[in-house]
C-alpha cells in the first residue's frame, strides 16, 4: 500500500528510451562488411530496408584474337592440293569431278585447241601424272573427218611426249543432234576407240552409256546435267583405277 501511495504521489515513472543498435551494411565488391570492421558470415542475408544497395563488379571480356595463317602454311596447303590428274575438254566436262583431279573445260574448243591447252596445263602441273582428254564434238560441224582424225593422231603423239599417262574420253551423243550428226558421231567413236586400243591408250567408252538417254542432259539437249556429269565422272574414275591396277 505504501508503494502505491508513493507512485501516486510521484506520478508515472518514465523509463529511459533504449535506442536500437542499427548495423549499417556496406557492400564492396562481393564482400559484405559491417561498420565495425568485422566480415559478415558467408551466406548471411542482406537487410530488408530499401537503402541497402549491392555493387557488382563487371569484368570486361578479353578481345578474341584471330589466328593468322602464315604464308608458309598457305604454300604448304597449295602444294598438298596439287592435282595428280588433269581432265581437259569441252563444255561436256564442265562439272566432272574425279578423285585427286582437276577439271579444265573450254566451251566450243576443237581438238587442236584442247591439245594446246593440255600441253600448257601439263607444264604448269608437273606433278600431275595423268591426262584425260575429251574433244571432237565441236569439230563435227566442219564435216572434215580426215582432218579430224589427223588432229587426234597429233594430239596423242604430242601428249605422249610429255611422259604422262594419257586417257581419251570418247564422244557423247547429245539428244539435240539429229540422226545424221549422231551417225557421224558414231563413226568417230568407233574409229577413235580402235585407234586407242591399237596404241595401248586407255579409252573411256561413253557412247552406249549416253545414247538415247535424254534424262542425262539439260533442257537444251546438248550439255550434261547433274546426273550426266556424275555418270561421266564415274566412267573416267573407273578407267583411271583400272589403269592404275594394271600398272601396279
MIDO-649077 format. One line per 10 residues: number of its first residue (from 1); for each residue x, y, z of N, C-alpha, C, CB. Coordinates in Angstrom, 2 decimals. Atoms other than C-alpha are relative to their C-alpha. Glycine has a CB too. Example, Ala and Ser with C-alpha at 12.3 -4.5 7.8 and 13.67 -1.06 7.14 Angstrom:
# residues 2
1 = 0.89/-1.19/0.00/12.30/-4.50/7.80/0.90/1.20/0.00/-0.99/0.03/1.25 | -0.82/-1.19/-0.06/13.67/-1.06/7.14/-0.77/1.09/0.73/0.41/0.46/-1.42
***
This chain:
# residues 248
1 = 0.82/-1.19/0.00/0.00/0.00/0.00/0.86/1.24/0.00/-0.93/0.00/1.19 | -0.92/-1.14/-0.03/2.92/2.29/0.76/0.57/0.28/-1.37/1.13/-0.24/1.00 | -0.59/-0.16/1.34/4.35/1.65/-2.70/-0.99/0.66/-0.94/0.45/-1.35/-0.56 | 0.99/-0.59/0.87/1.11/2.52/-4.40/-0.23/1.46/0.31/-1.29/-0.74/0.10 | 0.19/-1.40/-0.37/0.73/5.70/-2.45/1.15/0.85/-0.46/-0.17/0.15/1.49 | -1.18/-0.75/0.47/4.29/6.72/-3.35/-0.07/0.24/-1.50/1.31/-0.75/0.34 | 0.09/-0.16/1.46/3.64/6.07/-7.08/-1.02/1.04/-0.38/-0.35/-1.32/-0.65 | 1.00/-1.01/0.28/0.54/8.19/-6.95/0.53/1.39/0.31/-1.27/-0.28/0.79 | -0.53/-1.31/-0.39/2.46/10.94/-5.25/1.00/0.50/-1.02/0.66/-0.07/1.37 | -1.07/-0.43/0.92/5.40/10.99/-7.68/-0.47/0.03/-1.46/1.21/-0.92/0.13
11 = 0.46/0.04/1.40/3.40/10.31/-10.83/0.59/-1.19/-0.73/0.37/1.29/-0.73 | -0.53/1.15/0.76/4.22/7.80/-13.57/1.51/0.08/-0.19/-0.68/-0.09/-1.36 | -1.46/0.09/0.13/7.80/6.67/-13.77/0.35/-0.20/-1.47/0.59/-1.16/0.88 | -0.46/0.09/1.41/9.47/7.22/-17.16/1.31/-0.78/-0.08/0.18/1.41/-0.61 | -1.20/0.81/0.19/11.95/4.57/-18.19/0.85/0.59/-1.13/-0.37/-1.47/-0.31 | -0.88/-0.56/1.06/14.97/5.55/-20.28/-0.25/-0.71/-1.34/1.50/-0.15/0.40 | 0.23/0.54/1.35/14.50/5.12/-24.03/1.26/-0.66/-0.52/-0.47/1.12/-0.97 | -1.15/0.74/0.53/16.78/2.44/-25.43/-0.02/0.06/-1.53/-0.03/-1.49/0.49 | -0.11/-0.10/1.46/17.90/3.20/-28.96/0.50/-1.32/-0.60/0.95/1.16/-0.40 | -0.47/1.26/0.60/18.16/0.14/-31.15/1.31/0.20/-0.72/-1.05/-0.56/-0.97
21 = -1.33/-0.04/0.64/21.62/-0.62/-32.44/-0.16/-0.40/-1.46/1.03/-0.94/0.74 | 0.16/0.24/1.44/21.48/-0.29/-36.18/1.35/-0.36/-0.59/-0.60/1.24/-0.72 | -1.24/0.46/0.64/24.09/-2.21/-38.11/-0.08/0.35/-1.47/0.21/-1.55/0.19 | -0.03/-0.43/1.40/24.86/-0.49/-41.41/0.84/-0.98/-0.82/0.57/1.46/-0.13 | -0.69/0.95/0.88/25.82/-2.87/-44.23/0.66/0.77/-1.15/-0.98/-1.08/-0.55 | -0.76/-0.61/1.09/28.44/-1.82/-46.70/0.42/-1.12/-0.93/1.25/0.82/0.54 | -0.37/1.03/0.98/28.86/-3.83/-49.85/1.10/0.55/-0.88/-1.24/-0.45/-0.85 | -1.14/-0.38/0.84/32.16/-3.59/-51.62/0.41/-1.23/-0.77/1.20/0.59/0.84 | -0.32/1.17/0.79/32.62/-5.97/-54.46/-0.96/-1.11/0.34/1.45/-0.45/0.22 | 0.82/1.14/-0.36/31.39/-9.38/-53.45/0.06/-0.29/1.49/0.44/-1.21/-0.77
31 = -0.14/0.22/-1.43/32.24/-8.99/-49.69/-0.90/0.97/0.74/1.48/0.18/0.46 | 0.87/-0.81/-0.83/29.76/-7.71/-47.11/0.72/0.22/1.33/-1.40/-0.68/0.21 | -0.73/-0.35/-1.21/31.35/-5.88/-44.16/-0.87/0.87/0.88/1.33/0.71/-0.33 | 0.70/-0.84/-0.94/29.93/-4.33/-41.08/0.83/1.23/0.32/-0.35/-0.77/1.27 | -0.70/-1.23/-0.31/30.77/-0.85/-39.83/1.02/-0.20/1.11/-0.98/1.07/0.38 | -0.95/0.24/-1.06/32.72/-2.45/-37.02/1.28/-0.64/-0.52/-0.61/-0.87/1.06 | -1.22/0.56/0.58/35.28/-3.90/-39.43/0.01/-1.50/0.01/1.19/0.50/0.74 | 0.04/1.44/-0.03/34.16/-7.50/-38.95/-0.67/-0.50/-1.27/-0.73/-0.50/1.26 | 0.63/0.52/1.21/33.42/-9.52/-42.08/-1.26/-0.77/0.32/0.97/-0.89/-0.77 | 1.25/0.73/-0.20/29.93/-10.89/-42.43/0.18/-1.45/-0.35/-1.12/0.61/-0.84
41 = -0.07/1.42/0.26/29.37/-14.57/-42.45/-0.48/-0.29/-1.43/-0.84/-0.78/1.02 | 0.45/0.32/1.36/29.08/-16.14/-45.87/-1.39/-0.58/0.01/0.96/-0.99/-0.67 | 1.36/0.48/0.10/25.53/-16.75/-46.91/-1.00/0.76/0.83/-0.05/-1.42/0.36 | 0.93/-0.78/-0.82/24.05/-14.17/-44.49/-0.83/0.90/-0.88/0.75/0.83/1.06 | 0.87/-0.79/0.88/21.04/-12.33/-45.95/0.25/1.48/0.13/-1.46/-0.28/0.30 | -0.11/-1.44/-0.02/21.09/-8.69/-46.87/-1.15/0.60/0.79/0.04/0.57/-1.42 | 1.10/-0.64/-0.72/18.99/-6.26/-44.79/-1.15/0.31/-0.93/0.47/1.28/0.69 | 1.21/-0.13/0.79/15.46/-5.76/-45.94/-0.36/1.43/-0.33/-1.13/-0.63/0.71 | 0.39/-1.38/0.29/15.41/-1.94/-45.96/0.45/0.41/-1.39/0.57/0.96/1.04 | -0.23/-0.41/1.39/15.43/-0.10/-49.22/1.31/0.70/-0.19/-1.11/0.88/-0.47
51 = -1.26/-0.74/0.16/18.63/1.77/-48.51/1.17/-0.89/-0.30/0.29/0.78/1.23 | -1.12/0.90/0.26/20.76/-1.33/-48.93/0.18/-0.18/-1.49/-0.21/-1.36/0.69 | -0.32/0.15/1.43/22.45/-1.47/-52.34/1.12/-0.99/-0.15/0.38/1.35/-0.63 | -1.03/0.98/0.30/24.64/-4.06/-53.94/0.74/0.44/-1.25/-0.61/-1.42/-0.20 | -0.85/-0.40/1.12/27.53/-3.23/-56.23/0.67/-1.23/-0.56/1.05/1.05/0.44 | -0.62/1.14/0.66/28.64/-5.83/-58.74/1.10/0.47/-0.92/-1.05/-0.81/-0.79 | -1.16/-0.36/0.81/31.97/-5.72/-60.42/-0.05/-0.80/-1.30/1.34/-0.28/0.77 | 0.06/0.63/1.32/31.84/-6.44/-64.15/1.41/-0.10/-0.56/-0.93/0.80/-0.97 | -1.32/0.23/0.58/34.92/-7.98/-65.69/-0.12/0.02/-1.52/0.61/-1.35/0.50 | 0.09/-0.04/1.47/35.36/-7.00/-69.33/0.64/-1.22/-0.63/0.67/1.27/-0.54
61 = -0.54/1.16/0.69/35.90/-9.88/-71.70/1.19/0.40/-0.86/-1.08/-0.66/-0.85 | -1.20/-0.26/0.79/39.24/-10.12/-73.33/-0.33/-0.11/-1.48/1.14/-0.98/0.39 | 0.29/0.08/1.44/39.15/-9.44/-77.07/0.52/-1.29/-0.60/0.61/1.19/-0.74 | -0.40/1.23/0.65/39.28/-12.50/-79.25/1.09/0.26/-1.02/-1.19/-0.68/-0.66 | -1.11/-0.14/0.94/42.39/-12.99/-81.22/-0.25/-0.92/-1.19/1.36/-0.33/0.68 | 0.19/0.77/1.22/42.07/-14.11/-84.79/1.34/-0.59/-0.42/-0.61/0.88/-1.13 | -1.22/0.67/0.43/44.57/-16.65/-85.93/0.32/0.37/-1.45/-0.13/-1.52/0.15 | -0.45/-0.35/1.34/46.54/-15.61/-88.92/0.83/-1.13/-0.57/0.80/1.32/0.01 | -0.72/1.07/0.66/47.73/-18.19/-91.35/1.23/0.57/-0.68/-0.90/-0.74/-1.00 | -1.24/-0.49/0.57/51.31/-17.71/-92.31/0.07/-0.37/-1.48/1.22/-0.57/0.75
71 = -0.14/0.27/1.43/52.39/-17.66/-95.91/0.60/-1.39/-0.23/0.88/1.07/-0.66 | -0.59/1.32/0.17/54.41/-20.80/-95.38/-1.05/-1.10/0.07/1.08/-0.25/1.05 | 1.05/1.02/-0.11/51.37/-22.78/-94.24/-0.91/0.02/-1.22/-0.82/0.23/1.28 | 0.83/-0.08/1.20/49.34/-21.48/-97.20/0.71/-0.65/-1.18/-0.34/1.45/-0.33 | -0.75/0.62/1.09/52.10/-22.52/-99.57/0.02/-1.51/0.14/1.43/0.55/-0.04 | 0.01/1.44/-0.21/52.23/-25.95/-97.96/-1.35/-0.61/-0.35/0.35/-0.32/1.45 | 1.33/0.49/0.35/48.48/-26.32/-98.38/-0.18/-0.08/-1.50/-1.08/0.89/0.61 | 0.11/0.02/1.45/48.70/-25.42/-102.05/0.79/-1.15/-0.59/0.47/1.32/-0.58 | -0.79/1.12/0.49/51.43/-27.99/-102.53/-0.75/-1.31/0.20/1.36/-0.06/0.71 | 0.75/1.21/-0.26/49.25/-30.65/-100.92/-1.19/-0.15/-0.94/-0.47/-0.02/1.44
81 = 1.16/0.05/0.87/46.33/-29.73/-103.18/0.37/-0.13/-1.47/-0.82/1.22/0.20 | -0.41/0.14/1.38/48.36/-30.16/-106.35/-0.63/-1.26/-0.58/1.53/-0.05/-0.13 | 0.71/1.18/0.53/46.29/-32.50/-108.56/0.96/-1.01/-0.60/-1.03/0.42/-1.04 | -0.76/1.07/0.63/47.61/-35.83/-109.72/-0.58/-0.36/-1.36/0.03/-1.22/0.89 | 0.68/0.31/1.25/45.19/-35.93/-112.66/-0.65/1.26/-0.55/-1.07/-1.11/0.21 | 0.57/-1.16/0.67/44.07/-33.31/-115.18/-1.02/-0.46/-1.03/1.10/0.87/-0.67 | 1.05/0.27/0.97/40.79/-33.50/-117.09/-0.16/1.25/-0.86/-1.36/-0.40/0.70 | 0.05/-1.14/0.93/40.84/-31.24/-120.17/-0.96/-0.36/-1.13/1.42/0.36/-0.55 | 0.95/0.29/1.07/37.99/-30.97/-122.65/-0.92/1.17/-0.28/-0.81/-1.20/0.35 | 1.00/-1.00/0.38/34.97/-29.11/-123.95/-0.94/0.26/1.18/-0.79/-0.45/-1.25
91 = 0.97/-0.28/-1.05/31.94/-27.92/-122.02/-0.66/-1.26/0.54/-1.06/0.94/-0.51 | 0.56/1.26/-0.50/30.91/-31.57/-121.62/0.59/-0.41/1.34/0.23/-1.10/-1.02 | -0.66/0.40/-1.25/33.37/-31.94/-118.74/-0.04/1.12/1.03/1.46/-0.41/-0.26 | 0.04/-1.17/-0.88/32.38/-28.71/-117.01/-0.15/-0.41/1.47/-1.14/0.93/-0.41 | 0.29/0.38/-1.38/31.05/-30.43/-113.87/0.54/-1.39/0.35/-1.49/0.04/0.24 | -0.62/1.30/-0.29/33.22/-33.55/-113.94/0.89/0.14/1.23/0.81/-0.52/-1.22 | -0.81/0.00/-1.22/34.78/-34.34/-110.57/0.58/-1.39/0.19/-0.84/0.43/1.26 | -0.71/1.27/-0.13/37.39/-37.09/-110.37/0.90/0.07/1.22/0.81/-0.33/-1.29 | -0.82/0.05/-1.20/39.28/-38.18/-107.29/1.43/0.46/-0.28/0.01/-1.42/0.58 | -1.37/-0.52/0.08/42.54/-36.29/-106.83/0.28/0.62/-1.37/1.01/-1.13/0.29
101 = -0.18/-0.61/1.32/41.98/-34.45/-110.11/-0.57/1.39/-0.07/-0.63/-0.86/-1.06 | 0.51/-1.34/0.25/41.20/-31.04/-111.51/-0.47/0.08/-1.46/1.09/1.09/0.30 | 0.64/-0.04/1.30/38.95/-30.26/-114.46/0.14/1.38/-0.63/-1.48/-0.37/0.11 | -0.12/-1.24/0.77/39.51/-27.62/-117.16/-0.84/-0.16/-1.26/1.51/0.32/-0.36 | 0.88/0.09/1.16/36.73/-27.07/-119.68/0.17/1.24/-0.88/-1.47/-0.16/0.43 | -0.12/-1.08/0.98/36.89/-24.97/-122.84/-1.20/-0.08/-0.93/1.36/-0.11/-0.81 | 1.21/0.07/0.83/33.43/-24.36/-124.33/0.30/0.36/-1.45/-1.08/0.94/0.56 | -0.18/-0.25/1.43/33.42/-24.58/-128.11/1.37/-0.35/-0.55/-0.28/1.41/-0.29 | -1.37/0.28/0.44/37.04/-25.78/-128.28/0.04/-1.20/-0.94/0.92/-0.24/1.21 | -0.23/1.11/0.91/38.21/-28.01/-131.10/1.17/-0.83/0.50/0.26/0.52/-1.43
111 = -1.05/0.92/-0.44/40.74/-30.82/-130.91/1.34/0.71/0.10/0.10/-1.20/-0.96 | -1.29/-0.70/-0.01/43.68/-28.55/-131.77/0.10/0.91/1.23/0.17/0.84/-1.29 | -0.02/-0.91/-1.16/42.72/-26.06/-129.04/0.09/-0.77/1.31/-1.26/0.88/-0.01 | -0.10/0.83/-1.21/42.24/-28.78/-126.43/1.42/-0.54/0.15/-1.02/-1.16/-0.05 | -1.38/0.49/-0.06/45.67/-30.17/-127.33/0.94/1.08/0.51/0.46/-0.47/-1.38 | -0.85/-1.11/-0.45/47.33/-26.77/-126.88/-0.21/0.28/1.49/-0.28/1.26/-0.82 | 0.27/-0.24/-1.41/45.61/-26.26/-123.53/0.57/-1.10/0.88/-1.50/0.14/0.24 | -0.52/1.12/-0.78/46.59/-29.72/-122.32/1.52/0.08/0.14/-0.39/-1.33/-0.64 | -1.46/-0.14/-0.08/50.25/-29.06/-123.14/0.39/1.09/1.00/0.59/0.32/-1.38 | -0.29/-1.07/-0.95/50.22/-25.79/-121.20/-0.29/-0.43/1.44/-0.81/1.25/-0.34
121 = 0.35/0.45/-1.34/48.46/-27.32/-118.20/0.97/-1.07/0.49/-1.42/-0.53/0.03 | -0.98/1.02/-0.38/50.88/-30.23/-118.23/1.29/0.63/0.48/0.28/-0.94/-1.16 | -1.21/-0.69/-0.45/53.78/-27.81/-117.93/-0.23/0.74/1.31/0.47/0.99/-1.07 | 0.30/-0.72/-1.23/52.04/-25.85/-115.17/-0.17/-0.93/1.20/-1.25/0.82/-0.18 | 0.20/0.99/-1.08/51.33/-29.02/-113.14/0.93/-1.19/-0.26/-1.50/-0.46/0.08 | -0.93/1.09/0.29/54.47/-31.14/-113.42/-0.23/-1.24/0.85/1.41/0.47/0.20 | 0.24/1.16/-0.86/53.36/-33.38/-110.54/-1.18/-0.84/-0.46/-0.24/0.46/1.42 | 1.13/0.78/0.52/50.23/-34.48/-112.43/0.53/-1.11/-0.90/-0.99/0.91/-0.78 | -0.52/1.15/0.73/50.86/-37.96/-113.78/-0.95/-0.51/-1.08/0.29/-1.12/0.95 | 1.00/0.52/0.94/47.67/-38.50/-115.83/-0.74/1.15/-0.67/-1.00/-0.94/0.72
131 = 0.78/-0.96/0.78/45.92/-36.53/-118.57/-1.21/-0.71/-0.59/0.86/0.66/-1.11 | 1.23/0.52/0.59/42.30/-37.19/-119.54/-0.51/1.03/-0.99/-1.09/-0.32/1.11 | 0.39/-0.93/1.06/41.28/-35.61/-122.86/-1.37/-0.37/-0.55/1.05/-0.01/-1.13 | 1.32/0.16/0.62/37.75/-35.10/-124.21/-0.15/1.09/-1.05/-1.16/0.08/1.06 | 0.11/-0.98/1.09/37.28/-33.42/-127.59/-0.61/-0.69/-1.21/1.40/0.61/-0.35 | 0.48/0.52/1.26/35.95/-33.81/-131.11/-1.43/0.34/-0.33/0.14/-1.45/-0.01 | 1.41/-0.24/0.28/32.28/-32.95/-130.71/-0.22/1.34/-0.70/-0.80/-0.04/1.30 | 0.14/-1.31/0.64/32.80/-29.34/-131.81/0.62/0.04/-1.40/0.65/1.07/0.86 | -0.61/0.06/1.33/34.69/-30.45/-134.94/-0.93/-0.61/-1.04/1.29/-0.79/0.06 | 0.88/0.70/0.95/31.79/-32.35/-136.49/-0.68/0.94/-0.98/-1.05/-0.79/0.75
141 = 0.74/-0.92/0.87/30.11/-29.27/-137.90/0.81/0.42/-1.23/-0.41/1.24/0.78 | -0.83/-0.37/1.15/33.07/-28.70/-140.25/0.02/-1.11/-1.05/1.42/0.32/0.45 | 0.12/1.12/0.94/32.47/-32.12/-141.89/1.34/-0.31/-0.68/-1.06/0.31/-1.05 | -1.33/0.35/0.49/36.17/-32.85/-142.27/0.52/-1.17/0.82/0.98/1.23/0.07 | -0.31/1.18/-0.82/36.50/-36.37/-140.95/1.48/-0.37/-0.06/-0.83/-1.18/-0.45 | -1.41/0.37/0.11/40.02/-36.99/-142.28/0.88/1.00/0.76/0.43/-0.06/-1.48 | -0.75/-1.01/-0.77/41.30/-33.72/-140.84/-0.17/-0.24/1.49/-0.46/1.43/-0.37 | 0.25/0.27/-1.42/39.69/-34.60/-137.53/0.82/-1.19/0.49/-1.49/-0.25/0.23 | -0.81/1.16/-0.39/41.45/-37.96/-137.48/1.47/0.39/0.16/-0.14/-1.13/-1.03 | -1.39/-0.44/-0.11/44.82/-36.32/-138.13/0.22/0.87/1.25/0.41/0.77/-1.26
151 = -0.13/-0.82/-1.22/44.16/-33.85/-135.32/0.07/-0.88/1.25/-1.19/0.98/0.12 | -0.06/0.92/-1.14/43.54/-36.73/-132.91/1.35/-0.72/0.05/-1.14/-1.02/-0.07 | -1.30/0.67/0.02/46.71/-38.51/-134.03/1.09/0.94/0.51/0.34/-0.49/-1.42 | -0.96/-0.99/-0.49/48.70/-35.31/-133.46/-0.17/0.23/1.50/-0.15/1.33/-0.75 | 0.24/-0.16/-1.44/47.06/-34.92/-130.05/0.66/-1.11/0.79/-1.51/0.02/0.29 | -0.57/1.14/-0.73/48.11/-38.39/-128.98/1.52/0.06/-0.01/-0.49/-1.33/-0.61 | -1.47/-0.01/0.10/51.69/-38.05/-130.24/0.61/1.09/0.88/0.43/0.21/-1.45 | -0.57/-1.12/-0.76/52.31/-34.65/-128.62/-0.16/-0.18/1.50/-0.64/1.31/-0.44 | 0.21/0.16/-1.45/50.82/-35.55/-125.26/0.75/-1.20/0.56/-1.49/-0.15/0.29 | -0.82/1.12/-0.48/52.62/-38.88/-125.05/1.45/0.42/0.20/-0.08/-1.16/-0.99
161 = -1.37/-0.49/-0.17/55.88/-36.96/-125.41/0.21/0.66/1.36/0.34/0.99/-1.11 | -0.14/-0.61/-1.32/55.17/-35.32/-122.05/0.40/-1.01/1.07/-1.29/0.69/0.40 | -0.34/1.03/-0.99/55.80/-38.65/-120.31/-1.13/-0.30/0.97/1.20/0.42/0.76 | 1.14/0.25/-0.88/52.38/-38.65/-118.65/-0.92/-1.06/-0.60/-0.79/1.31/0.26 | 0.98/0.96/0.47/49.71/-41.31/-118.86/-1.15/0.74/-0.68/-0.53/-0.88/1.18 | 1.05/-0.65/0.79/47.12/-40.38/-121.49/-1.23/-0.89/-0.06/0.50/0.33/-1.42 | 1.28/0.69/0.09/43.45/-41.36/-121.37/-0.92/0.84/-0.88/-0.64/-0.22/1.43 | 0.92/-0.68/0.91/40.99/-40.48/-124.13/-1.43/-0.33/0.41/0.27/-0.41/-1.48 | 1.42/0.17/-0.30/37.36/-39.92/-123.18/-0.79/0.13/-1.29/-0.48/1.04/1.06 | 0.72/0.04/1.27/35.12/-40.86/-126.10/-1.13/1.01/-0.07/-0.54/-1.37/-0.24
171 = 1.06/-1.01/0.18/32.44/-38.56/-127.55/-1.32/-0.46/0.60/-0.19/0.29/-1.49 | 1.33/0.24/-0.56/28.97/-38.27/-126.04/-1.06/0.43/-1.01/-0.19/0.75/1.35 | 1.05/-0.35/0.98/25.83/-38.29/-128.27/-1.14/0.80/0.65/-0.56/-1.27/-0.65 | 1.10/-0.79/-0.58/23.56/-35.40/-127.20/-1.31/-0.26/-0.73/0.34/1.49/-0.04 | 1.29/0.22/0.67/19.83/-35.86/-127.90/-0.40/1.13/-0.94/-1.07/-0.19/1.04 | 0.33/-1.13/0.86/19.78/-32.47/-129.62/0.38/-0.28/-1.45/0.70/1.26/0.49 | -0.44/0.28/1.35/21.63/-33.86/-132.60/-0.98/-0.95/-0.70/1.42/-0.62/0.02 | 0.87/0.87/0.79/19.65/-35.48/-135.39/0.70/-1.30/-0.36/-0.45/0.71/-1.26 | -0.53/1.31/0.37/20.23/-38.85/-136.97/1.30/0.12/-0.80/-1.03/-0.78/-0.80 | -1.19/-0.14/0.85/22.83/-37.56/-139.44/1.23/0.29/0.86/-0.20/1.12/-1.03
181 = -1.14/-0.35/-0.85/25.07/-35.95/-136.85/0.33/-1.13/0.97/-0.28/1.29/0.78 | -0.24/1.13/-0.91/24.62/-38.87/-134.47/0.71/-1.13/-0.72/-1.33/-0.50/0.60 | -0.68/1.04/0.77/25.69/-41.27/-137.23/1.47/0.36/-0.20/-0.69/-0.20/-1.36 | -1.39/-0.43/0.16/28.83/-39.25/-137.89/0.75/-0.09/1.32/0.07/1.43/-0.55 | -0.62/0.09/-1.32/29.50/-39.11/-134.16/0.30/-1.46/0.35/-0.91/0.62/1.07 | -0.25/1.42/-0.23/29.20/-42.91/-134.01/1.24/-0.46/-0.77/-1.23/-0.84/-0.42 | -1.17/0.36/0.78/31.76/-43.27/-136.79/1.29/0.50/0.66/-0.11/0.56/-1.42 | -1.16/-0.53/-0.71/34.15/-41.01/-134.89/0.30/-0.84/1.24/-0.22/1.46/0.40 | -0.17/0.82/-1.20/33.58/-43.06/-131.76/0.67/-1.34/-0.32/-1.36/-0.24/0.68 | -0.56/1.30/0.36/34.35/-46.36/-133.50/1.46/0.13/-0.44/-0.83/-0.65/-1.11
191 = -1.39/-0.17/0.45/37.49/-45.05/-135.20/0.92/0.34/1.17/0.09/1.09/-1.06 | -0.84/-0.43/-1.11/38.81/-43.36/-132.04/0.23/-1.14/0.99/-0.64/1.20/0.72 | -0.14/1.14/-0.90/38.17/-46.44/-129.92/1.00/-1.01/-0.54/-1.36/-0.67/0.23 | -0.94/0.94/0.60/40.01/-48.69/-132.36/1.42/0.54/-0.01/-0.42/-0.33/-1.41 | -1.34/-0.59/0.01/42.93/-46.27/-132.65/0.64/-0.05/1.39/-0.06/1.46/-0.51 | -0.55/0.02/-1.37/43.35/-46.05/-128.87/0.36/-1.42/0.42/-1.02/0.60/0.99 | -0.31/1.38/-0.36/43.17/-49.81/-128.40/1.23/-0.50/-0.75/-1.20/-0.92/-0.29 | -1.16/0.43/0.76/45.72/-50.32/-131.17/1.30/0.60/0.49/-0.18/0.35/-1.43 | -1.20/-0.65/-0.53/48.16/-47.94/-129.44/0.10/-0.09/1.53/0.02/1.46/-0.43 | -0.05/0.25/-1.45/47.54/-49.19/-125.88/-0.30/1.27/0.80/1.37/-0.55/0.41
201 = 0.42/-1.22/-0.69/45.84/-45.95/-124.85/-1.36/-0.27/0.64/-0.06/1.23/-0.98 | 1.30/0.23/-0.65/43.03/-46.25/-122.27/-1.07/0.89/-0.61/0.11/0.26/1.51 | 1.11/-0.69/0.66/39.68/-45.27/-123.74/-1.25/-0.11/0.87/-0.26/-0.59/-1.41 | 1.24/-0.04/-0.77/36.52/-44.20/-121.88/-1.16/-0.09/-0.98/-0.10/1.31/0.89 | 1.09/0.24/0.95/33.56/-45.65/-123.79/-1.28/0.62/0.57/-0.19/-1.53/-0.26 | 1.18/-0.72/-0.48/30.73/-43.15/-123.29/-1.19/-0.09/-0.95/0.35/1.44/0.21 | 1.04/-0.11/1.02/28.70/-43.62/-126.46/-1.25/-0.80/0.39/0.52/-0.48/-1.35 | 1.15/0.85/-0.33/26.48/-46.52/-125.39/-0.68/0.45/1.30/0.44/-1.45/0.13 | 0.56/-0.40/-1.29/26.01/-45.12/-121.87/-0.88/1.23/-0.10/1.12/0.26/1.00 | 0.75/-1.26/0.13/24.61/-41.78/-123.12/-0.93/0.03/-1.21/0.96/1.15/-0.08
211 = 0.84/0.02/1.19/22.87/-42.79/-126.34/-1.47/-0.19/0.40/0.45/-1.11/-0.97 | 1.44/0.05/-0.28/19.10/-42.16/-126.20/-0.29/0.09/1.50/-0.60/-1.28/-0.57 | 0.22/-0.24/-1.44/19.34/-41.01/-122.57/-0.21/1.50/0.22/1.22/-0.52/0.85 | 0.20/-1.45/-0.14/17.79/-37.53/-122.60/-0.03/0.47/1.44/-1.27/0.41/-0.67 | 0.06/-0.40/-1.41/17.42/-37.57/-118.81/1.38/0.32/0.56/-0.64/-1.09/0.83 | -1.36/-0.32/-0.44/21.22/-37.21/-118.57/0.47/1.36/-0.51/0.95/-1.08/-0.47 | -0.38/-1.28/0.59/21.22/-33.87/-120.40/-0.94/1.10/0.50/-0.03/-0.07/-1.55 | 0.82/-1.15/-0.37/19.92/-30.39/-119.69/-1.15/0.18/-1.00/0.85/1.28/0.07 | 1.14/-0.26/0.88/16.84/-28.92/-121.33/0.44/0.42/-1.40/-0.87/1.08/0.59 | -0.48/-0.39/1.33/19.00/-27.59/-124.16/0.32/-1.20/-0.87/1.22/0.89/0.13
221 = -0.28/1.20/0.76/19.64/-31.19/-125.19/1.43/-0.13/-0.46/-0.88/-0.06/-1.16 | -1.39/0.00/0.44/23.37/-30.53/-125.51/0.98/-0.25/1.13/0.32/1.32/-0.66 | -0.94/0.11/-1.12/25.09/-30.21/-122.13/-0.53/-0.97/1.06/0.25/1.38/0.62 | 0.36/0.97/-1.03/25.12/-32.71/-119.30/-0.60/0.70/1.21/1.22/-0.82/0.41 | 0.52/-0.49/-1.27/23.03/-32.18/-116.20/0.77/-0.65/1.14/-1.51/-0.29/0.13 | -0.71/0.53/-1.16/23.98/-33.25/-112.69/0.17/-1.52/-0.10/-0.74/0.36/1.29 | -0.09/1.45/0.11/23.17/-36.91/-113.28/0.97/-0.42/-1.10/-1.39/-0.60/-0.27 | -0.92/0.32/1.08/25.03/-36.96/-116.59/1.45/0.25/0.36/-0.35/0.77/-1.22 | -1.37/-0.30/-0.42/28.10/-35.32/-115.09/0.50/-1.03/1.00/0.07/1.40/0.63 | -0.40/1.04/-0.94/28.12/-37.87/-112.29/0.34/-1.30/-0.73/-1.11/-0.25/1.03
231 = -0.27/1.22/0.76/27.94/-40.73/-114.78/1.32/0.10/-0.76/-1.14/-0.30/-0.97 | -1.27/-0.19/0.71/30.77/-39.30/-116.88/1.18/-0.03/0.97/-0.01/1.32/-0.77 | -1.06/0.04/-1.01/32.85/-38.76/-113.74/0.28/-1.43/0.44/-0.38/0.87/1.21 | -0.17/1.40/-0.41/32.24/-42.37/-112.73/0.71/-0.80/-1.07/-1.36/-0.63/0.31 | -0.67/0.72/1.08/33.27/-43.68/-116.15/1.49/0.32/-0.05/-0.65/0.35/-1.35 | -1.41/-0.39/0.02/36.50/-41.69/-116.07/0.74/-0.56/1.20/0.14/1.53/-0.04 | -0.65/0.49/-1.22/37.25/-42.67/-112.49/0.26/-1.50/-0.09/-0.86/0.32/1.23 | -0.20/1.45/0.13/36.76/-46.38/-113.23/1.12/-0.32/-0.98/-1.30/-0.67/-0.46 | -1.09/0.22/0.96/39.06/-46.17/-116.24/1.35/0.31/0.61/-0.21/0.84/-1.26 | -1.27/-0.36/-0.66/41.75/-44.41/-114.21/0.41/-1.07/1.00/-0.13/1.36/0.70
241 = -0.33/1.03/-0.99/41.54/-47.02/-111.46/0.43/-1.30/-0.67/-1.20/-0.27/0.91 | -0.40/1.22/0.70/41.74/-49.89/-113.93/1.41/0.13/-0.56/-0.99/-0.33/-1.12 | -1.37/-0.22/0.49/44.87/-48.35/-115.45/1.00/-0.10/1.13/0.12/1.37/-0.69 | -0.91/0.05/-1.14/46.44/-47.95/-112.03/0.18/-1.42/0.49/-0.53/0.88/1.14 | -0.08/1.39/-0.46/45.62/-51.55/-111.08/0.84/-0.84/-0.95/-1.39/-0.60/0.14 | -0.76/0.78/0.97/47.02/-52.98/-114.31/1.48/0.37/0.01/-0.58/0.19/-1.40 | -1.40/-0.44/-0.04/50.19/-50.90/-114.00/0.72/-0.55/1.22/0.09/1.52/0.00 | -0.62/0.50/-1.22/50.84/-51.94/-110.40/0.08/-1.53/-0.01/-0.80/0.49/1.23
***
